[in-house]
């Protein structure tokens, strides 16, 4: 087997330029040419993982099959490549330093002074290469978080420099993503910020091989020539990344710019075959050419930051293409909702998703919303806490257990229809201790859940501490709310539904985490279909509701 090749993606000028989307797009093109590719993200923060971070601070915490709480960019990697990631695909400075300190405590360094160089950089280099020992990959793309020049990123850039020296320039290459601003007063694009960014990178001993230039306007030949000259790259290695309407257009844009060809030439690898992007192009065609629109409300706690629900947003895009429609997602803060204003706030919507979250802020707004959609036969989908709120609402308003609640929200409740999991009761530390990762769920034949998946057993990803209290299960089943999906080992209720309702389903797991371009998540597909049917049955005047994305 040939040696694994390494591609590093760094960022300059500004943060949030889209290194993750660029990495995923390049990986998609290389995959389409027949190469085995994976992507990893190195984050420069000292948290061990984002599991304890507030979504306003970090955005969505993405969970892998093996239970790692990771950066949301791993969601992009999976959605583009249609292959699962793992805990090895996301590394943080916190993990690196923790590992080195633990080795020092065990005496692994034989009494030597432990330093950033070589001990921290050696640990980083080992983790750069870890995936090559786990899987049979031709190419590993590594996204280095942050912006060149940040103190936090310096150990990663130094480790990259060392790895290229050790493995040779033909086996390790660097792509630098920068921003070309347009000054309206001068009426022109400016290259100076990119030149300074490359200069900063050169000061660390790293010469980028390719410049990918994020821009609002096309970059002409003169600008490309200037960037090539002053940044020491070949003219064909200056790649335009112009703004697009959807992230799913980026791979096609990079293919037109021949990024994959430049990369393979730099790594001395054959082109193999023309990239097969027909499935991707068909998806894009459906995304642009839909026959109708459906309005769906997302009721949640973190609606001011859509990235907190990134995977849900993308899963709706995938599901929309399967239903030949555009999903307009309206973000509605749950703490703004109450029984009096809900009819007006939800006016014009064809379905409601109650989102996952933690804590009691906005919880009564979620419960009141569920009561309204249940009684008015509006399609409903609840995820994690959204499913738990549906259980609480049913207990209060159908079973007439008026003080029913979740132990998470009310530790002293006498009727905890949602209670803390038994194995969680003795846990005091927060990081990495929830029920995480993929677990089995057995579906009840004849149920809505079974008709959606058409399988007896499924595997879905979890992130929670609280669960349906099975002491109440018989009362729920008899009154009309069914447990249609149950973990065959722990007997944890995974899915609830109301058979008498047109579409009412809640999942303890997070189905959005497994939706990809090539395999849209089936619950989202069926939910969007139910919303479309509701729109046809009960058409309403189109109005802007909440914040539209």
C-alpha positions as a Python dict, from the first residue, in 0.01 Angstrom:
ca = {
    (1, 'X'): (0, 0, 0),
    (2, 'X'): (124, 349, -87),
    (3, 'X'): (194, 593, 194),
    (4, 'X'): (-93, 812, 309),
    (5, 'X'): (-83, 1168, 180),
    (6, 'X'): (-168, 1461, 408),
    (7, 'X'): (-344, 1786, 319),
    (8, 'X'): (-365, 2065, 576),
    (9, 'X'): (-616, 2349, 552),
    (10, 'X'): (-533, 2670, 737),
    (11, 'X'): (-718, 3000, 749),
    (12, 'X'): (-611, 3362, 729),
    (13, 'X'): (-739, 3721, 735),
    (14, 'X'): (-1066, 3632, 909),
    (15, 'X'): (-1236, 3353, 1098),
    (16, 'X'): (-1552, 3178, 975),
    (17, 'X'): (-1442, 3173, 611),
    (18, 'X'): (-1553, 2812, 567),
    (19, 'X'): (-1247, 2590, 615),
    (20, 'X'): (-1479, 2303, 702),
    (21, 'X'): (-1686, 2340, 385),
    (22, 'X'): (-1370, 2377, 176),
    (23, 'X'): (-1221, 2063, 335),
    (24, 'X'): (-1542, 1867, 281),
    (25, 'X'): (-1574, 1989, -80),
    (26, 'X'): (-1218, 1892, -169),
    (27, 'X'): (-1264, 1556, 0),
    (28, 'X'): (-1583, 1500, -200),
    (29, 'X'): (-1403, 1567, -529),
    (30, 'X'): (-1112, 1338, -438),
    (31, 'X'): (-1359, 1070, -327),
    (32, 'X'): (-1543, 1110, -659),
    (33, 'X'): (-1211, 1045, -837),
    (34, 'X'): (-1180, 710, -661),
    (35, 'X'): (-960, 797, -363),
    (36, 'X'): (-1024, 688, -5),
    (37, 'X'): (-1043, 1013, 191),
    (38, 'X'): (-1123, 1125, 545),
    (39, 'X'): (-1117, 1462, 721),
    (40, 'X'): (-1020, 1562, 1073),
    (41, 'X'): (-1058, 1887, 1267),
    (42, 'X'): (-800, 2020, 1513),
    (43, 'X'): (-949, 2284, 1744),
    (44, 'X'): (-716, 2520, 1932),
    (45, 'X'): (-930, 2568, 2243),
    (46, 'X'): (-841, 2419, 2584),
    (47, 'X'): (-1175, 2247, 2638),
    (48, 'X'): (-1136, 1872, 2606),
    (49, 'X'): (-1445, 1872, 2383),
    (50, 'X'): (-1739, 2105, 2314),
    (51, 'X'): (-1978, 1894, 2523),
    (52, 'X'): (-1989, 2140, 2812),
    (53, 'X'): (-2001, 2454, 2596),
    (54, 'X'): (-2311, 2666, 2561),
    (55, 'X'): (-2444, 2648, 2202),
    (56, 'X'): (-2424, 3029, 2187),
    (57, 'X'): (-2050, 2991, 2245),
    (58, 'X'): (-1976, 2710, 2002),
    (59, 'X'): (-2284, 2624, 1800),
    (60, 'X'): (-2409, 2268, 1774),
    (61, 'X'): (-2226, 1988, 1951),
    (62, 'X'): (-2208, 1709, 1693),
    (63, 'X'): (-2209, 1349, 1819),
    (64, 'X'): (-2047, 1055, 1638),
    (65, 'X'): (-2145, 687, 1640),
    (66, 'X'): (-1876, 608, 1896),
    (67, 'X'): (-2001, 875, 2134),
    (68, 'X'): (-1759, 1162, 2079),
    (69, 'X'): (-1891, 1514, 2133),
    (70, 'X'): (-1728, 1709, 1854),
    (71, 'X'): (-1717, 2024, 1643),
    (72, 'X'): (-2009, 2087, 1407),
    (73, 'X'): (-1771, 2071, 1108),
    (74, 'X'): (-1772, 1692, 1148),
    (75, 'X'): (-2137, 1710, 1049),
    (76, 'X'): (-2035, 1873, 722),
    (77, 'X'): (-1774, 1600, 666),
    (78, 'X'): (-2037, 1327, 707),
    (79, 'X'): (-2305, 1505, 505),
    (80, 'X'): (-2066, 1553, 212),
    (81, 'X'): (-1878, 1222, 216),
    (82, 'X'): (-2160, 996, 336),
    (83, 'X'): (-1922, 811, 568),
    (84, 'X'): (-1921, 823, 951),
    (85, 'X'): (-1656, 1003, 1154),
    (86, 'X'): (-1530, 906, 1499),
    (87, 'X'): (-1365, 1051, 1807),
    (88, 'X'): (-1033, 1032, 1620),
    (89, 'X'): (-1161, 1289, 1367),
    (90, 'X'): (-1173, 1576, 1619),
    (91, 'X'): (-881, 1678, 1838),
    (92, 'X'): (-860, 1974, 2075),
    (93, 'X'): (-569, 2143, 2252),
    (94, 'X'): (-732, 2028, 2575),
    (95, 'X'): (-701, 1664, 2466),
    (96, 'X'): (-340, 1714, 2358),
    (97, 'X'): (-226, 1877, 2683),
    (98, 'X'): (-427, 1634, 2896),
    (99, 'X'): (-256, 1339, 2725),
    (100, 'X'): (91, 1489, 2768),
    (101, 'X'): (30, 1572, 3136),
    (102, 'X'): (-100, 1221, 3204),
    (103, 'X'): (213, 1075, 3043),
    (104, 'X'): (431, 1305, 3253),
    (105, 'X'): (252, 1192, 3571),
    (106, 'X'): (313, 829, 3478),
    (107, 'X'): (684, 896, 3423),
    (108, 'X'): (678, 829, 3049),
    (109, 'X'): (922, 1113, 2983),
    (110, 'X'): (1188, 966, 3214),
    (111, 'X'): (1231, 1278, 3424),
    (112, 'X'): (1288, 1517, 3132),
    (113, 'X'): (1157, 1871, 3126),
    (114, 'X'): (824, 1862, 2940),
    (115, 'X'): (798, 2139, 2681),
    (116, 'X'): (581, 2255, 2391),
    (117, 'X'): (862, 2143, 2160),
    (118, 'X'): (908, 1850, 2132),
    (119, 'X'): (646, 1697, 2362),
    (120, 'X'): (332, 1886, 2264),
    (121, 'X'): (424, 1894, 1894),
    (122, 'X'): (508, 1522, 1899),
    (123, 'X'): (167, 1450, 2048),
    (124, 'X'): (2, 1661, 1777),
    (125, 'X'): (197, 1483, 1501),
    (126, 'X'): (90, 1145, 1640),
    (127, 'X'): (-271, 1257, 1626),
    (128, 'X'): (-228, 1400, 1275),
    (129, 'X'): (-141, 1044, 1167),
    (130, 'X'): (-372, 843, 1392),
    (131, 'X'): (-643, 795, 1130),
    (132, 'X'): (-392, 639, 889),
    (133, 'X'): (-346, 359, 1143),
    (134, 'X'): (-720, 313, 1194),
    (135, 'X'): (-839, 313, 833),
    (136, 'X'): (-700, 245, 487),
    (137, 'X'): (-694, 605, 362),
    (138, 'X'): (-513, 738, 57),
    (139, 'X'): (-551, 1098, 171),
    (140, 'X'): (-619, 1259, 509),
    (141, 'X'): (-736, 1621, 512),
    (142, 'X'): (-672, 1810, 835),
    (143, 'X'): (-852, 2133, 910),
    (144, 'X'): (-663, 2348, 1161),
    (145, 'X'): (-906, 2569, 1350),
    (146, 'X'): (-856, 2937, 1416),
    (147, 'X'): (-669, 3193, 1208),
    (148, 'X'): (-297, 3200, 1124),
    (149, 'X'): (-124, 3428, 1372),
    (150, 'X'): (-335, 3320, 1670),
    (151, 'X'): (-120, 3214, 1966),
    (152, 'X'): (-345, 2912, 2021),
    (153, 'X'): (-272, 2771, 1673),
    (154, 'X'): (107, 2802, 1678),
    (155, 'X'): (182, 2450, 1813),
    (156, 'X'): (-31, 2300, 1534),
    (157, 'X'): (145, 2498, 1263),
    (158, 'X'): (484, 2400, 1407),
    (159, 'X'): (380, 2034, 1416),
    (160, 'X'): (268, 2068, 1053),
    (161, 'X'): (607, 2215, 960),
    (162, 'X'): (787, 1925, 1126),
    (163, 'X'): (563, 1663, 963),
    (164, 'X'): (626, 1805, 615),
    (165, 'X'): (999, 1801, 683),
    (166, 'X'): (985, 1439, 802),
    (167, 'X'): (759, 1299, 529),
    (168, 'X'): (867, 1513, 236),
    (169, 'X'): (696, 1785, 35),
    (170, 'X'): (529, 1535, -200),
    (171, 'X'): (343, 1373, 89),
    (172, 'X'): (233, 1680, 287),
    (173, 'X'): (78, 1992, 140),
    (174, 'X'): (-87, 2309, 273),
    (175, 'X'): (-397, 2490, 146),
    (176, 'X'): (-443, 2840, 285),
    (177, 'X'): (-797, 2983, 281),
    (178, 'X'): (-803, 3362, 285),
    (179, 'X'): (-1040, 3650, 223),
    (180, 'X'): (-1015, 3905, -59),
    (181, 'X'): (-1215, 4210, 57),
    (182, 'X'): (-1387, 4447, -184),
    (183, 'X'): (-1346, 4816, -93),
    (184, 'X'): (-1648, 4996, -230),
    (185, 'X'): (-1482, 5336, -198),
    (186, 'X'): (-1195, 5225, -419),
    (187, 'X'): (-1414, 5000, -630),
    (188, 'X'): (-1165, 4712, -625),
    (189, 'X'): (-1064, 4386, -460),
    (190, 'X'): (-766, 4411, -225),
    (191, 'X'): (-495, 4143, -202),
    (192, 'X'): (-285, 4297, 74),
    (193, 'X'): (-461, 4115, 365),
    (194, 'X'): (-388, 3783, 194),
    (195, 'X'): (-26, 3879, 135),
    (196, 'X'): (16, 3961, 504),
    (197, 'X'): (-159, 3638, 605),
    (198, 'X'): (80, 3433, 391),
    (199, 'X'): (372, 3633, 531),
    (200, 'X'): (260, 3540, 883),
    (201, 'X'): (244, 3175, 780),
    (202, 'X'): (591, 3198, 623),
    (203, 'X'): (728, 3332, 951),
    (204, 'X'): (640, 2995, 1108),
    (205, 'X'): (835, 2814, 837),
    (206, 'X'): (532, 2700, 639),
    (207, 'X'): (485, 2788, 271),
    (208, 'X'): (130, 2732, 144),
    (209, 'X'): (102, 2532, -178),
    (210, 'X'): (-244, 2656, -276),
    (211, 'X'): (-437, 2975, -200),
    (212, 'X'): (-815, 2950, -191),
    (213, 'X'): (-956, 3302, -199),
    (214, 'X'): (-1300, 3363, -54),
    (215, 'X'): (-1454, 3658, -236),
    (216, 'X'): (-1782, 3831, -317),
    (217, 'X'): (-1667, 3920, -670),
    (218, 'X'): (-1477, 3726, -940),
    (219, 'X'): (-1099, 3736, -925),
    (220, 'X'): (-946, 3833, -1258),
    (221, 'X'): (-620, 3709, -1410),
    (222, 'X'): (-425, 4013, -1292),
    (223, 'X'): (-521, 3954, -929),
    (224, 'X'): (-433, 3585, -960),
    (225, 'X'): (-96, 3674, -1111),
    (226, 'X'): (-28, 3925, -834),
    (227, 'X'): (-119, 3679, -558),
    (228, 'X'): (92, 3405, -717),
    (229, 'X'): (392, 3637, -745),
    (230, 'X'): (381, 3779, -394),
    (231, 'X'): (273, 3459, -216),
    (232, 'X'): (515, 3219, -390),
    (233, 'X'): (255, 2989, -546),
    (234, 'X'): (185, 2888, -906),
    (235, 'X'): (-82, 3088, -1090),
    (236, 'X'): (-305, 2780, -1125),
    (237, 'X'): (-278, 2735, -746),
    (238, 'X'): (-472, 3057, -683),
    (239, 'X'): (-829, 2931, -652),
    (240, 'X'): (-1140, 3149, -652),
    (241, 'X'): (-1405, 3063, -391),
    (242, 'X'): (-1683, 3304, -476),
    (243, 'X'): (-1988, 3333, -250),
    (244, 'X'): (-2270, 3093, -340),
    (245, 'X'): (-2634, 3052, -237),
    (246, 'X'): (-2582, 2717, -68),
    (247, 'X'): (-2284, 2530, 75),
    (248, 'X'): (-2371, 2238, -152),
    (249, 'X'): (-2260, 2440, -456),
    (250, 'X'): (-1904, 2467, -325),
    (251, 'X'): (-1781, 2125, -452),
    (252, 'X'): (-1902, 2213, -803),
    (253, 'X'): (-1730, 2551, -781),
    (254, 'X'): (-1405, 2389, -668),
    (255, 'X'): (-1432, 2136, -952),
    (256, 'X'): (-1465, 2421, -1205),
    (257, 'X'): (-1156, 2581, -1052),
    (258, 'X'): (-981, 2241, -1086),
    (259, 'X'): (-876, 2238, -721),
    (260, 'X'): (-870, 1858, -716),
    (261, 'X'): (-641, 1846, -1020),
    (262, 'X'): (-396, 2094, -868),
    (263, 'X'): (-393, 1900, -540),
    (264, 'X'): (-331, 1563, -704),
    (265, 'X'): (-54, 1706, -921),
    (266, 'X'): (111, 1857, -612),
    (267, 'X'): (94, 1521, -430),
    (268, 'X'): (221, 1331, -736),
    (269, 'X'): (-98, 1126, -756),
    (270, 'X'): (-277, 1019, -1077),
    (271, 'X'): (-614, 1168, -1172),
    (272, 'X'): (-752, 810, -1185),
    (273, 'X'): (-1092, 902, -1330),
    (274, 'X'): (-1318, 1198, -1399),
    (275, 'X'): (-1507, 1286, -1080),
    (276, 'X'): (-1848, 1119, -1072),
    (277, 'X'): (-2068, 1396, -930),
    (278, 'X'): (-2397, 1297, -1096),
    (279, 'X'): (-2579, 1222, -768),
    (280, 'X'): (-2457, 1552, -627),
    (281, 'X'): (-2567, 1746, -936),
    (282, 'X'): (-2909, 1581, -925),
    (283, 'X'): (-2942, 1686, -560),
    (284, 'X'): (-2847, 2044, -652),
    (285, 'X'): (-3097, 2047, -937),
    (286, 'X'): (-3377, 1944, -700),
    (287, 'X'): (-3257, 2200, -447),
    (288, 'X'): (-3291, 2479, -704),
    (289, 'X'): (-3598, 2351, -892),
    (290, 'X'): (-3870, 2267, -643),
    (291, 'X'): (-4243, 2259, -717),
    (292, 'X'): (-4377, 2394, -388),
    (293, 'X'): (-4282, 2541, -51),
    (294, 'X'): (-4363, 2424, 300),
    (295, 'X'): (-4333, 2637, 616),
    (296, 'X'): (-4212, 2460, 928),
    (297, 'X'): (-4158, 2614, 1270),
    (298, 'X'): (-3858, 2519, 1482),
    (299, 'X'): (-3943, 2595, 1845),
    (300, 'X'): (-3630, 2607, 2056),
    (301, 'X'): (-3418, 2778, 2317),
    (302, 'X'): (-3123, 2894, 2103),
    (303, 'X'): (-3306, 3033, 1802),
    (304, 'X'): (-3093, 3350, 1783),
    (305, 'X'): (-2805, 3131, 1665),
    (306, 'X'): (-2915, 2893, 1387),
    (307, 'X'): (-2579, 2709, 1411),
    (308, 'X'): (-2709, 2566, 1739),
    (309, 'X'): (-2945, 2356, 1522),
    (310, 'X'): (-2714, 2313, 1222),
    (311, 'X'): (-2779, 1942, 1162),
    (312, 'X'): (-3156, 1992, 1187),
    (313, 'X'): (-3138, 2274, 933),
    (314, 'X'): (-2936, 2060, 690),
    (315, 'X'): (-3159, 1754, 743),
    (316, 'X'): (-3457, 1965, 634),
    (317, 'X'): (-3271, 2067, 318),
    (318, 'X'): (-3205, 1699, 237),
    (319, 'X'): (-3566, 1603, 316),
    (320, 'X'): (-3700, 1889, 104),
    (321, 'X'): (-3523, 1763, -208),
    (322, 'X'): (-3671, 1415, -153),
    (323, 'X'): (-4018, 1574, -140),
    (324, 'X'): (-3950, 1807, -435),
    (325, 'X'): (-4013, 2110, -217),
    (326, 'X'): (-3834, 2393, -40),
    (327, 'X'): (-3851, 2389, 340),
    (328, 'X'): (-3874, 2737, 489),
    (329, 'X'): (-3763, 2694, 847),
    (330, 'X'): (-3890, 2955, 1093),
    (331, 'X'): (-3697, 2987, 1420),
    (332, 'X'): (-3935, 3061, 1710),
    (333, 'X'): (-3799, 3120, 2064),
    (334, 'X'): (-3987, 2896, 2304),
    (335, 'X'): (-3972, 3147, 2590),
    (336, 'X'): (-4185, 3386, 2379),
    (337, 'X'): (-4470, 3134, 2356),
    (338, 'X'): (-4770, 3083, 2581),
    (339, 'X'): (-5122, 2944, 2546),
    (340, 'X'): (-5264, 3287, 2463),
    (341, 'X'): (-5031, 3385, 2178),
    (342, 'X'): (-4952, 3047, 2021),
    (343, 'X'): (-5238, 3052, 1764),
    (344, 'X'): (-5105, 3381, 1626),
    (345, 'X'): (-4735, 3292, 1658),
    (346, 'X'): (-4781, 2961, 1471),
    (347, 'X'): (-5016, 3101, 1207),
    (348, 'X'): (-4910, 3007, 855),
    (349, 'X'): (-4702, 2705, 957),
    (350, 'X'): (-4762, 2356, 820),
    (351, 'X'): (-4571, 2166, 1088),
    (352, 'X'): (-4377, 2211, 1412),
    (353, 'X'): (-4047, 2066, 1529),
    (354, 'X'): (-3968, 2111, 1898),
    (355, 'X'): (-3591, 2112, 1925),
    (356, 'X'): (-3348, 1949, 2168),
    (357, 'X'): (-3185, 2145, 2450),
    (358, 'X'): (-3105, 2154, 2818),
    (359, 'X'): (-3247, 2346, 3115),
    (360, 'X'): (-3589, 2487, 3200),
    (361, 'X'): (-3579, 2817, 3011),
    (362, 'X'): (-3866, 2816, 2761),
    (363, 'X'): (-3987, 2472, 2868),
    (364, 'X'): (-4349, 2579, 2928),
    (365, 'X'): (-4359, 2742, 2585),
    (366, 'X'): (-4256, 2412, 2429),
    (367, 'X'): (-4520, 2220, 2625),
    (368, 'X'): (-4793, 2469, 2534),
    (369, 'X'): (-4691, 2448, 2167),
    (370, 'X'): (-4718, 2070, 2169),
    (371, 'X'): (-5065, 2086, 2325),
    (372, 'X'): (-5177, 2321, 2050),
    (373, 'X'): (-5042, 2115, 1759),
    (374, 'X'): (-5172, 1792, 1910),
    (375, 'X'): (-5524, 1926, 1953),
    (376, 'X'): (-5525, 2091, 1610),
    (377, 'X'): (-5384, 1794, 1415),
    (378, 'X'): (-5076, 1986, 1300),
    (379, 'X'): (-4779, 1759, 1211),
    (380, 'X'): (-4537, 1737, 1504),
    (381, 'X'): (-4181, 1612, 1545),
    (382, 'X'): (-3997, 1628, 1879),
    (383, 'X'): (-3627, 1554, 1923),
    (384, 'X'): (-3473, 1459, 2261),
    (385, 'X'): (-3608, 1729, 2496),
    (386, 'X'): (-3879, 1789, 2236),
    (387, 'X'): (-3992, 1429, 2276),
    (388, 'X'): (-3974, 1461, 2656),
    (389, 'X'): (-4192, 1776, 2643),
    (390, 'X'): (-4450, 1577, 2444),
    (391, 'X'): (-4454, 1317, 2722),
    (392, 'X'): (-4500, 1586, 2989),
    (393, 'X'): (-4780, 1753, 2790),
    (394, 'X'): (-4967, 1423, 2748),
    (395, 'X'): (-4930, 1339, 3117),
    (396, 'X'): (-5067, 1678, 3223),
    (397, 'X'): (-5350, 1721, 2974),
    (398, 'X'): (-5460, 1367, 2883),
    (399, 'X'): (-5369, 1163, 3190),
    (400, 'X'): (-5455, 1464, 3410),
    (401, 'X'): (-5137, 1438, 3616),
    (402, 'X'): (-5124, 1815, 3653),
    (403, 'X'): (-4787, 1832, 3830),
    (404, 'X'): (-4614, 1594, 3587),
    (405, 'X'): (-4267, 1714, 3493),
    (406, 'X'): (-3909, 1616, 3420),
    (407, 'X'): (-3667, 1560, 3706),
    (408, 'X'): (-3426, 1783, 3514),
    (409, 'X'): (-3660, 2080, 3549),
    (410, 'X'): (-3807, 2002, 3890),
    (411, 'X'): (-3590, 1785, 4114),
    (412, 'X'): (-3871, 1754, 4373),
    (413, 'X'): (-4156, 1661, 4140),
    (414, 'X'): (-4376, 1377, 4265),
    (415, 'X'): (-4461, 1268, 3912),
    (416, 'X'): (-4138, 1256, 3714),
    (417, 'X'): (-4265, 1115, 3385),
    (418, 'X'): (-3913, 1201, 3264),
    (419, 'X'): (-3650, 1090, 3513),
    (420, 'X'): (-3273, 1073, 3533),
    (421, 'X'): (-3124, 753, 3393),
    (422, 'X'): (-3021, 506, 3663),
    (423, 'X'): (-2657, 499, 3554),
    (424, 'X'): (-2646, 880, 3562),
    (425, 'X'): (-2742, 915, 3929),
    (426, 'X'): (-2389, 865, 4064),
    (427, 'X'): (-2220, 1089, 3804),
    (428, 'X'): (-2100, 1430, 3921),
    (429, 'X'): (-1866, 1539, 3640),
    (430, 'X'): (-2032, 1690, 3332),
    (431, 'X'): (-1790, 1642, 3043),
    (432, 'X'): (-1837, 1330, 2830),
    (433, 'X'): (-2063, 1154, 3082),
    (434, 'X'): (-2404, 1161, 2911),
    (435, 'X'): (-2552, 867, 2724),
    (436, 'X'): (-2370, 925, 2397),
    (437, 'X'): (-2334, 768, 2055),
    (438, 'X'): (-2525, 508, 1856),
    (439, 'X'): (-2757, 266, 2036),
    (440, 'X'): (-3006, 11, 1902),
    (441, 'X'): (-3380, 71, 1886),
    (442, 'X'): (-3636, -201, 1814),
    (443, 'X'): (-3941, -79, 1622),
    (444, 'X'): (-4297, -200, 1674),
    (445, 'X'): (-4449, -343, 1359),
    (446, 'X'): (-4753, -153, 1238),
    (447, 'X'): (-4632, 172, 1392),
    (448, 'X'): (-4556, 502, 1220),
    (449, 'X'): (-4190, 454, 1314),
    (450, 'X'): (-4179, 112, 1147),
    (451, 'X'): (-4341, 249, 830),
    (452, 'X'): (-4079, 525, 821),
    (453, 'X'): (-3773, 301, 857),
    (454, 'X'): (-3922, -25, 723),
    (455, 'X'): (-3683, -212, 953),
    (456, 'X'): (-3712, -401, 1280),
    (457, 'X'): (-3392, -263, 1430),
    (458, 'X'): (-3223, 73, 1379),
    (459, 'X'): (-2916, 247, 1522),
    (460, 'X'): (-2939, 617, 1607),
    (461, 'X'): (-2722, 860, 1803),
    (462, 'X'): (-2796, 992, 2150),
    (463, 'X'): (-2697, 1274, 2384),
    (464, 'X'): (-2898, 1285, 2707),
    (465, 'X'): (-2915, 1208, 3081),
    (466, 'X'): (-3291, 1183, 3128),
    (467, 'X'): (-3537, 928, 2996),
    (468, 'X'): (-3901, 826, 2984),
    (469, 'X'): (-4001, 685, 3322),
    (470, 'X'): (-4128, 334, 3250),
    (471, 'X'): (-4338, 336, 3569),
    (472, 'X'): (-4587, 540, 3367),
    (473, 'X'): (-4559, 339, 3045),
    (474, 'X'): (-4876, 131, 3087),
    (475, 'X'): (-5088, 442, 3153),
    (476, 'X'): (-4948, 613, 2844),
    (477, 'X'): (-5006, 311, 2621),
    (478, 'X'): (-5365, 266, 2739),
    (479, 'X'): (-5448, 634, 2688),
    (480, 'X'): (-5326, 644, 2328),
    (481, 'X'): (-4958, 747, 2328),
    (482, 'X'): (-4754, 449, 2210),
    (483, 'X'): (-4391, 358, 2271),
    (484, 'X'): (-4316, 246, 1916),
    (485, 'X'): (-3938, 224, 1956),
    (486, 'X'): (-3761, 70, 2254),
    (487, 'X'): (-3399, -13, 2328),
    (488, 'X'): (-3394, -396, 2334),
    (489, 'X'): (-3133, -408, 2611),
    (490, 'X'): (-3217, -128, 2855),
    (491, 'X'): (-3588, -106, 2761),
    (492, 'X'): (-3545, 270, 2732),
    (493, 'X'): (-3831, 426, 2536),
    (494, 'X'): (-3674, 570, 2222),
    (495, 'X'): (-3979, 673, 2016),
    (496, 'X'): (-4328, 787, 2112),
    (497, 'X'): (-4615, 848, 1874),
    (498, 'X'): (-4991, 908, 1871),
    (499, 'X'): (-5155, 675, 1615),
    (500, 'X'): (-5480, 879, 1612),
    (501, 'X'): (-5293, 1194, 1505),
    (502, 'X'): (-5208, 1261, 1135),
    (503, 'X'): (-4834, 1280, 1221),
    (504, 'X'): (-4708, 1299, 1578),
    (505, 'X'): (-4371, 1149, 1665),
    (506, 'X'): (-4095, 1212, 1916),
    (507, 'X'): (-3750, 1055, 1940),
    (508, 'X'): (-3516, 1037, 2237),
    (509, 'X'): (-3228, 1009, 1991),
    (510, 'X'): (-3103, 1272, 1745),
    (511, 'X'): (-3194, 1152, 1393),
    (512, 'X'): (-3065, 1474, 1236),
    (513, 'X'): (-2706, 1365, 1300),
    (514, 'X'): (-2719, 1091, 1036),
    (515, 'X'): (-2880, 1280, 749),
    (516, 'X'): (-2659, 1316, 442),
    (517, 'X'): (-2698, 1440, 86),
    (518, 'X'): (-2705, 1085, -49),
    (519, 'X'): (-2915, 940, 237),
    (520, 'X'): (-3164, 1191, 381),
    (521, 'X'): (-3288, 1092, 727),
    (522, 'X'): (-3621, 906, 685),
    (523, 'X'): (-3811, 1070, 974),
    (524, 'X'): (-3735, 1414, 833),
    (525, 'X'): (-3844, 1298, 487),
    (526, 'X'): (-4177, 1166, 616),
    (527, 'X'): (-4232, 1467, 841),
    (528, 'X'): (-4185, 1709, 551),
    (529, 'X'): (-4423, 1493, 346),
    (530, 'X'): (-4681, 1515, 625),
    (531, 'X'): (-4638, 1893, 641),
    (532, 'X'): (-4697, 1913, 265),
    (533, 'X'): (-5014, 1706, 301),
    (534, 'X'): (-5131, 1935, 581),
    (535, 'X'): (-5061, 2241, 365),
    (536, 'X'): (-5276, 2099, 84),
    (537, 'X'): (-5554, 1997, 323),
    (538, 'X'): (-5561, 2328, 513),
    (539, 'X'): (-5402, 2603, 305),
    (540, 'X'): (-5330, 2925, 489),
    (541, 'X'): (-5206, 3269, 392),
    (542, 'X'): (-4828, 3287, 372),
    (543, 'X'): (-4677, 3505, 641),
    (544, 'X'): (-4334, 3551, 785),
    (545, 'X'): (-4322, 3376, 1120),
    (546, 'X'): (-4025, 3403, 1351),
    (547, 'X'): (-3685, 3426, 1184),
    (548, 'X'): (-3666, 3255, 846),
    (549, 'X'): (-3362, 3063, 724),
}
